[in-house]
Amino acid sequence: MPATDLAGLARAIGADEAVRRRVQRRTLAVVVASQVLGGAGLAAGITVGALLARDLLGSDSLTGAPAALFTLGSALAAFLVGRVTQRWGRRTGLGLGFAAGGAGAIGVVAAAVSGNVPLLFASLFVYGAGTATNLQARYAGTDLALPTQRGTAVSIAMVSTTLGAVAGPNLVEPLGALALSLGIPPLAGPFLLAAAAYLGAGSVLFLLLRPDPFLVAQHLDHAPGLPPAVAPEVPTPAEPAQPGASAASQPEPSAPARGDRFAPGVVLGATIMILTQATMVAIMTMTPVHMRGHDHALSAVGLVIGIHIGAMYLPSLVTGVLVDRIGRIPMAVAAAVTMLLAGGVAALAPSDSLGLLIVALTLLGLGWNFGLISGTALVVDATSPSHRAKTQGSIDVLIALSGAGASALSGLVLAATDYATLSVVGGLLSLLLVPVVIWARRAAVRRRR
């Protein structure tokens, strides 16, 4: 859409709230469609990546390498998608990111067929672009959302991932059989689905995300007479958000919120997402290896990971409402407590107890869900469209790097100790959220004095 048309649309939104609601509904519909497809692609690497590497390498010591590689790839992709989005909008940035993820999945299949380990590792790195893009798509739902509805907007984007993400792990055996019939190793089967899913998600966004919500938000931010598209950095007890209030009725943000990329709200939101990602990846990545080492069937592995991914995304609608009504910070503390419980249950679960592993991984996914939605809302609150996409991309780089580090270290910890020790360490890591929350609350109060 030409810039003149975007400027006209921004003026129309400023003059008529019904126009904003209509554009926001269309945006969310397109994001939902892309996330359903993206979720299916996301699940392949989580479920069988480590198992495929073990088969090709013949060793457990590097089973964390696949997750580390596609997480590192997602870090680079997050940076690039953020920069492309800042300049050309969500449609181009997200479309290209999903296309790269699909190409990586095709490369993984080729590596499995040829037994080429270097190609496998390179392809897993590129495949990570789909993971980053799937995660960054949540921001598209917030571009035109009112400050009091941002948590809900994030949750709609995330819950849409559930259908594909839950179905993917439970299709491991059928996809394996399909792959075998095509002369492809069974563990590469889920990557066939990932390739089609990511390419489909990218096509949906590139063709249908019109008008681009981020470009519209940029014009809104510069439109004369309209309130800034940013909320207070970290809500304090003295400044509660009023559910249902319009953007214009919200308290005026402090000046640093518009230009300071290291404002307390940005730092807090980023830290919440980084710590919850590291905890979740460390425990989740090694769960399939732990289960297969104790003779659980591949279908049982798919069930546990499928339920875990469901817990990561399915509660999003409820979580989004809680984040908007109860507050970002209380839900961040809930994330830390939930992930600590997850680590405890996983550590205490007998190796043959499928039920307790399901409980542990469900709590792990739920804690991640609390952290991601509350952290995302804090970052959106504390930024303006003039630098929002670049800031979001940079934060997702840190999230991806924390996941990569946790994934690589988790394999070494498992090889040196056991799954119980790994789970305890992961659970304790999440408690670092509490002092960070306290610091951010105090810093926000000081900045307003």
C-alpha positions in Angstrom: 0.0 0.0 0.0 1.5 3.4 -1.0 2.5 5.7 1.8 -0.2 8.2 0.9 -2.8 5.5 1.3 -1.3 4.5 4.7 -1.4 8.1 5.9 -5.0 8.4 4.8 -5.9 5.2 6.7 -4.1 6.5 9.8 -6.2 9.7 9.6 -9.3 7.6 9.3 -8.4 5.5 12.3 -7.8 8.6 14.3 -11.2 10.0 13.3 -13.2 6.8 13.7 -12.5 4.0 16.2 -14.6 1.6 14.1 -12.0 1.8 11.3 -9.2 0.7 13.7 -11.3 -2.2 15.0 -12.0 -3.3 11.4 -8.3 -3.3 10.4 -7.3 -5.0 13.6 -9.8 -7.8 13.1 -8.4 -8.4 9.6 -4.9 -8.3 10.9 -5.7 -10.9 13.6 -7.5 -13.2 11.1 -4.4 -13.3 8.8 -2.0 -13.8 11.8 -4.2 -16.6 13.1 -4.1 -18.4 9.7 -0.3 -18.1 9.5 0.2 -19.2 13.1 -1.8 -22.4 12.6 0.6 -23.3 9.8 3.7 -22.0 11.6 2.9 -24.1 14.7 3.1 -27.3 12.7 6.5 -26.4 11.4 7.7 -25.4 14.8 7.0 -28.8 16.4 9.3 -30.9 14.1 12.6 -29.7 15.4 11.5 -29.9 19.0 10.2 -33.4 18.7 12.8 -35.3 16.6 15.7 -32.9 16.1 17.8 -34.4 18.9 16.8 -38.0 18.0 17.8 -37.4 14.3 21.2 -36.1 15.4 21.8 -39.0 17.7 21.0 -41.5 14.9 23.5 -39.7 12.5 26.2 -39.1 15.1 25.8 -42.3 17.2 26.3 -40.3 20.5 24.2 -38.6 23.1 26.8 -36.0 24.0 25.8 -33.7 21.0 22.0 -34.4 21.2 21.6 -30.8 22.3 23.3 -29.5 19.2 20.2 -29.5 16.9 18.2 -27.3 19.3 21.2 -25.1 19.8 21.7 -24.7 16.1 18.2 -23.9 15.1 18.0 -21.6 18.1 21.2 -19.8 17.0 19.6 -19.6 13.5 16.5 -18.1 15.1 18.6 -15.5 16.8 20.1 -14.3 13.5 16.7 -14.4 11.9 15.1 -12.5 14.7 17.6 -9.7 14.2 17.1 -9.6 10.5 13.3 -9.9 10.6 13.2 -7.0 13.1 15.3 -4.8 10.8 13.4 -5.7 7.7 10.1 -5.1 9.6 11.2 -1.7 10.8 11.9 -0.6 7.2 9.4 -2.5 5.1 6.7 -3.7 7.6 5.5 -7.0 9.1 4.3 -8.5 5.8 7.8 -8.5 4.2 9.7 -9.4 7.3 7.6 -12.3 8.4 7.0 -13.6 4.9 10.8 -13.8 4.2 11.4 -15.4 7.7 9.0 -18.2 7.1 10.4 -18.8 3.6 13.9 -19.3 5.1 12.5 -21.7 7.7 10.9 -23.8 5.0 14.1 -23.9 3.0 16.0 -25.1 6.1 13.5 -27.9 6.7 14.0 -29.1 3.1 17.7 -29.1 3.7 17.3 -31.3 6.9 15.4 -33.9 4.8 18.2 -33.9 2.2 20.8 -34.3 5.0 19.0 -37.2 6.5 18.7 -39.0 3.2 22.4 -38.5 2.3 23.7 -39.0 5.9 25.5 -35.7 5.6 26.1 -34.3 9.1 27.5 -30.9 8.1 24.5 -30.3 5.8 22.2 -31.4 8.7 23.8 -28.8 11.0 23.7 -26.0 8.4 20.1 -26.8 7.6 19.0 -26.8 11.2 20.6 -23.4 11.5 18.5 -22.1 8.6 15.4 -23.9 9.8 15.6 -21.8 13.0 14.4 -18.8 10.9 10.9 -20.4 11.0 11.0 -20.6 14.8 12.0 -16.9 15.2 9.4 -15.8 12.7 6.7 -17.8 14.3 7.5 -16.1 17.6 7.8 -12.6 16.1 4.4 -12.9 14.4 2.8 -12.4 17.9 3.9 -8.7 17.7 1.8 -8.2 14.5 -1.4 -8.6 16.6 -0.3 -5.8 19.0 0.6 -3.1 16.4 -3.0 -1.6 16.3 -4.2 -2.9 19.6 -5.2 -0.5 22.4 -2.9 -0.5 25.4 -5.5 -2.3 27.6 -5.9 -5.0 25.0 -2.3 -5.9 24.1 -2.1 -9.0 26.3 -5.2 -10.3 24.7 -3.9 -9.5 21.2 -0.7 -11.4 21.9 -2.7 -14.3 23.2 -4.9 -14.6 20.1 -1.8 -14.9 17.9 -0.2 -17.5 20.2 -3.3 -19.7 20.8 -3.6 -20.0 17.0 -0.2 -21.8 17.0 -1.8 -24.6 19.2 -3.5 -26.5 16.5 -0.4 -27.1 14.4 2.0 -27.3 17.3 0.0 -30.0 19.1 -0.8 -32.0 16.0 2.8 -32.0 14.8 4.4 -34.1 17.5 1.5 -36.6 17.4 2.0 -37.1 13.7 5.6 -38.3 14.2 4.8 -41.9 13.5 2.5 -41.4 10.5 5.0 -38.9 9.0 7.8 -41.4 9.7 5.8 -44.1 7.9 5.2 -41.7 5.0 8.9 -40.8 4.9 9.9 -44.5 4.9 7.6 -45.2 1.9 9.4 -42.4 0.1 12.9 -43.8 0.9 13.5 -41.1 3.6 14.6 -41.9 7.1 11.5 -41.9 9.4 12.9 -39.2 11.8 13.0 -36.8 8.8 9.3 -37.2 8.2 8.2 -34.3 10.4 10.5 -32.0 8.5 8.5 -32.6 5.4 5.5 -31.2 7.2 7.6 -28.3 8.5 8.7 -27.3 5.0 5.1 -27.2 3.7 3.9 -25.5 6.9 6.5 -22.7 6.9 6.2 -22.0 3.2 2.4 -21.9 3.6 2.6 -19.5 6.6 4.9 -17.2 4.7 2.7 -17.1 1.7 -0.4 -16.3 3.8 1.3 -13.3 5.4 3.0 -12.0 2.3 -0.2 -12.1 0.2 -2.9 -11.3 2.7 -1.4 -9.0 5.4 -2.7 -5.8 3.8 -2.7 -3.1 5.1 0.5 -3.8 7.0 -0.3 -3.1 10.7 3.1 -2.0 11.6 3.3 0.6 8.8 -0.1 1.9 9.8 1.0 2.1 13.4 4.1 4.2 12.3 1.8 6.7 10.5 -0.5 6.8 13.5 2.5 7.6 15.7 3.4 10.6 13.5 -0.2 11.8 12.9 -0.8 15.2 14.4 -3.4 15.4 17.2 -3.3 11.7 18.0 -1.9 10.3 21.4 1.4 8.5 21.3 1.1 4.7 20.6 2.8 3.8 23.8 1.7 3.1 27.4 3.5 3.6 30.8 6.6 1.5 31.0 5.9 -0.5 34.1 2.4 -0.1 35.6 2.6 0.8 39.3 -0.1 0.4 42.0 -0.8 4.1 41.7 -1.4 3.8 37.9 -3.6 0.8 37.2 -4.7 0.2 33.7 -8.5 0.7 33.3 -10.0 -2.3 31.4 -12.0 -1.1 28.4 -10.6 2.4 28.5 -9.6 4.0 25.2 -6.0 4.8 24.4 -6.7 8.5 24.8 -7.9 8.0 28.4 -4.7 6.2 29.5 -2.1 8.0 31.6 0.4 9.9 29.5 3.7 8.0 29.2 6.9 9.4 30.4 9.2 10.8 27.7 11.8 8.1 28.0 9.2 5.5 27.0 9.3 6.8 23.5 13.0 6.8 22.9 14.8 4.8 25.5 15.4 1.2 24.4 16.7 0.4 27.8 13.8 1.7 29.8 12.8 -0.5 32.8 9.8 -1.8 30.9 12.0 -3.0 28.1 14.6 -4.5 30.3 12.0 -6.2 32.5 10.0 -7.6 29.6 13.2 -8.9 27.9 14.5 -10.5 31.1 11.2 -12.3 31.8 11.2 -13.8 28.3 14.9 -14.7 28.4 14.8 -16.5 31.7 11.6 -18.4 30.9 13.0 -19.4 27.5 16.2 -20.7 29.0 14.4 -22.7 31.7 11.9 -24.2 29.2 14.4 -25.1 26.6 16.9 -26.7 29.0 14.3 -29.2 30.4 12.2 -29.7 27.3 15.1 -30.4 24.9 16.4 -33.3 27.0 13.1 -34.8 27.9 12.8 -36.9 24.6 16.4 -38.2 25.1 15.7 -39.0 28.8 12.5 -40.9 27.8 14.1 -42.8 24.9 16.9 -43.8 27.2 14.4 -45.4 29.6 12.6 -47.3 26.8 9.6 -45.0 26.3 8.0 -45.5 22.9 8.4 -42.8 20.2 4.6 -42.3 20.4 4.9 -41.5 24.2 7.6 -39.0 23.4 5.3 -37.3 20.9 2.4 -37.3 23.4 4.5 -35.6 26.1 5.9 -33.0 23.8 2.6 -32.4 22.1 0.9 -31.8 25.5 3.9 -29.6 26.5 3.5 -27.5 23.4 -0.3 -27.3 23.9 0.4 -25.9 27.4 2.8 -23.3 25.9 0.0 -21.9 23.6 -3.5 -23.2 24.4 -3.9 -21.2 27.7 -3.0 -18.0 25.9 -6.5 -16.5 25.7 -6.9 -16.8 29.4 -3.4 -15.6 30.1 -3.8 -12.6 27.8 -6.9 -11.5 29.7 -5.1 -12.0 33.1 -2.1 -10.0 31.8 -4.4 -7.1 30.8 -6.6 -7.2 34.0 -4.4 -8.4 36.8 -1.2 -7.0 35.5 2.0 -7.8 33.7 4.1 -8.1 36.8 1.9 -10.5 38.8 1.8 -12.8 35.8 5.6 -12.7 35.5 5.9 -13.8 39.1 3.4 -16.6 38.4 5.6 -17.7 35.5 8.6 -18.1 37.9 6.6 -20.1 40.5 5.1 -22.4 37.8 8.4 -23.2 36.2 9.9 -23.9 39.6 7.1 -26.4 40.2 7.8 -27.9 36.8 11.4 -28.5 37.6 10.6 -30.1 40.9 8.0 -32.5 39.4 10.4 -33.5 36.6 13.2 -34.1 39.1 11.1 -36.3 41.3 9.3 -38.2 38.6 10.4 -41.9 38.3 12.0 -42.7 34.9 9.1 -44.9 33.9 6.3 -42.5 35.0 4.7 -41.1 31.9 2.0 -39.4 33.9 4.4 -37.3 36.0 6.5 -36.3 33.0 3.3 -35.1 31.4 2.5 -33.0 34.5 6.0 -31.6 34.6 6.1 -30.6 30.9 2.6 -29.2 31.2 3.6 -26.9 34.0 6.8 -26.0 32.1 4.8 -24.9 29.1 2.3 -23.0 31.2 5.1 -21.1 32.9 6.6 -20.2 29.6 3.2 -19.0 28.4 2.8 -16.7 31.4 6.3 -15.3 30.9 6.1 -14.7 27.2 2.8 -12.9 27.1 3.5 -10.7 30.2 7.0 -9.9 28.9 5.8 -9.1 25.3 3.1 -6.8 26.7 5.7 -5.0 28.8 8.0 -4.4 25.8 5.2 -3.2 23.6 4.0 -0.8 26.4 7.5 0.7 26.7 8.3 1.3 23.0 6.9 3.4 20.2 6.7 2.4 16.5 9.7 4.6 15.7 12.0 1.9 17.1 9.6 -0.9 18.3 10.3 -3.5 15.6 14.1 -3.2 15.9 13.8 -3.4 19.7 11.6 -6.5 19.5 14.0 -8.1 17.0 17.0 -7.4 19.3 15.1 -8.9 22.3 14.2 -12.0 20.4 17.8 -12.4 19.5 18.6 -12.5 23.2 15.8 -14.9 23.8 17.1 -17.2 21.1 20.7 -17.0 22.3 19.5 -17.9 25.8 17.7 -20.9 24.4 20.7 -21.9 22.4 22.9 -21.8 25.4 20.5 -23.7 27.6 20.0 -26.3 24.9 23.8 -26.9 24.4 24.5 -26.9 28.2 21.5 -29.2 28.9 23.1 -32.0 26.8 26.4 -31.7 28.7 24.6 -31.6 32.1 22.5 -34.7 31.2 25.6 -36.5 30.1 27.6 -35.6 33.2 24.8 -35.9 35.8 21.2 -36.9 35.2 17.8 -35.6 34.2 16.8 -34.8 37.8 19.7 -32.5 38.3 19.0 -30.8 35.1 15.4 -30.2 36.0 16.3 -28.8 39.5 18.8 -26.4 38.0 16.3 -25.2 35.4 13.6 -24.7 38.0 15.9 -22.6 40.2 17.0 -20.5 37.2 13.4 -19.2 36.8 13.4 -17.7 40.3 15.8 -15.0 39.1 12.7 -13.3 37.8 11.7 -12.2 41.2 14.6 -9.8 42.0 14.5 -8.5 38.5 10.8 -7.6 38.9 11.5 -5.9 42.2 14.3 -3.8 40.5 12.2 -2.8 37.6 9.3 -1.7 39.8 11.6 0.5 41.9 13.4 1.9 38.8 10.0 2.8 37.2 8.9 4.7 40.3 12.2 6.6 40.5 12.0 7.7 36.8 8.5 9.2 37.4 9.6 11.3 40.4 
